[in-house]
Amino acid sequence: MNRAISDLFGYTAEELQDLTFQQLTHPDDLAIDLQLVNDLLSGERSSYRMEKRYLRKDGSLVWGQLAVSLIRNPDGSPAYFISQIQDITDVREIQKELEHKALHDPLTGLANRRKFQIALAEGLERARHDNGEHCLCFIDLDGFKAINDTAGHEVGDMLLNAISLELEGAV
């Protein structure tokens, strides 16, 4: 272990030596990581890469790009792992922000048509698969163009925001 990993996780080098990677790994990412380690040990693969979440000492999350290789002894038995973790938390936050912007209206924050179409397709697929029922509610703001034309777009935007807050509170 090096100072960079100590800084990344917020533990001293001594504290890290008493922890396993399982204790540092977010529970939702542990199963796939353990499977990949088992693949290394069994010889099914010689290395792997994955993006995963880690838990810092203070409980906060850090995203890492993990690269792992297994070094074997001359007899083929496992000797040790070499792991490298690159902090990609900022990259993941930017991705999350871009995904949100792509699927939500910038004025109201409500889901846009694209997100609606995705959710509708997923809902229909679940209903087909589960033989379940879903309900779709459609709301049309009659006369909204007249508000923009007579009171201005700023007032129209204020009205849309007020309506979106009412909808979010009711749904």
N, C-alpha and C positions, 0 to 999 in steps of 0.2 A: 504494500500500500504506500501511497505517496501523499504529500501535503494537499495536492489538488482534490483527491477523493475525500480527505478529511474536511476540507473547506466546503466541498459540494454537499456532504451529508451533515455537517455540523458536529461531528464527533472528533475526539482526539484520536490519534493513531492507536493508542492503547485501548480505547473504548472499541474501536473498529475491530481489533484483533479478537475481541470477545464476542463479536456478532457474526452470524452467518448471513449469506446473501438472502436467505429466505426471510430473515427478520427485517431486512431493509427493503424488500420487494413489496409493492402494493399487493394486497391479497387477490385482487382481480387479475393480476398478471402472473401470479406464481405458478399456476398449473402448466401454462404453455412453456414457461422458462424451465421448469423441472423436466418436462417432456423432452425439450431440446438438450438438456444436460444428459438425460438418459440416452438419447440418440448418440451423443458424443461418446459416452462410456461404452455403448454397445458396438461402436464402430460404424454405425449407419451414416454418420457424417463426421467430417474432420473439424468443422467450425460452424458457427452460426452468428447471425446478427438479428437483433430485434429492437424495436422501440418499446420501452416499458417505463412504468412509474416506480419511483422509489419514495420511501418515507424518510424525511429528514428527522434529526433528533427532536426538533421542535414540533413535529407532527405534520409539517407542510409537505406538499408534494413537489417532486422534481422529476421531470421527464428526462430519460437518458437513452441515447443510442448505444446499445451494448453490442460489443463484438467479443466472442469467446472462442478460444482454441484450446484443444487438449494436447498436452505434450506427453508422449509415452516413453517409457523406459525401453532399453534395447530389447527386452523380452516381450514388448508389446503391451505390458500392463500400464495403466494410467499413472503418470508421475505427478502432474500438476496442471492446473488451468492457467491460461493467460487471459485476462479480461481487461478490456478497455471500455470506459464509459465516457461518452461525450454529452455534456449538458445541452439538451435541445428544448428546454422549457420555454424559452422565448419564441422559438420557432413554432412550437405547438400552440402557444397563446395567439400568435399571429394567424395560424391556420384556423383556429377556433373563431377568431374575430372575422376572418374572411368568409368562412362558412356561414356565420350568422348574417353577415351583410348580404350574402348571395341568396339567403332564404327568408329575409325579413324586410318589411317596408321601412325605409330609413326615417320616415316621419312618425309613424305610430309604434313601430317595433313589432307589429303583428306579422304573422306568417304571410308571405306573399303568394302569388299564384303558383310559382314553382314549388314551394314547400307544400302548398295545398294539393297539387297534383301528385307529389310523392306520397303524402299521407293518405290521399284517397286510394291510390294504387295499392299501398300496403294494407289499408283497411279492407279493401275488396278481396285481396289475396287471403288475408286472415279469415274473412267471412266465408270464402270458398273452402278453405282448408278446414275450418272448425265448424262449418255449417252454422255460423253465427249470424247475428243481425247487427246492423249498424244504422245510425241515423245521420242524415246530412241536413243541415239547416242552412238555408240561403237567405241572405239579407241584402236588400237593394235599397239604397238611399235615394228615393224618388225626389226629384227636384234639386239635387245637390248642385248641378251645374248653375242653376239660378242663384244659389248662394254665392258661389265664386264670382259670377258675373256682376251681381249687384253689390255685395258687401266686400268683395275682394278675396284674393287667395289666402291672405293671412287669416282672415276670419274662417274661411273654409278649412284651413289647416287646424285651427283651434277647435272647430267642430269635430273634425275627424279624430283628433286626439281625445276629446271628451267622450266620443262614442267608443273609441277603442278601450278606454279605461272602464267604461260601463260593461262592455263585452267581456273583458278579462275578468272583471269582478263577478260576472254572472256565470261564466263557464268554468 
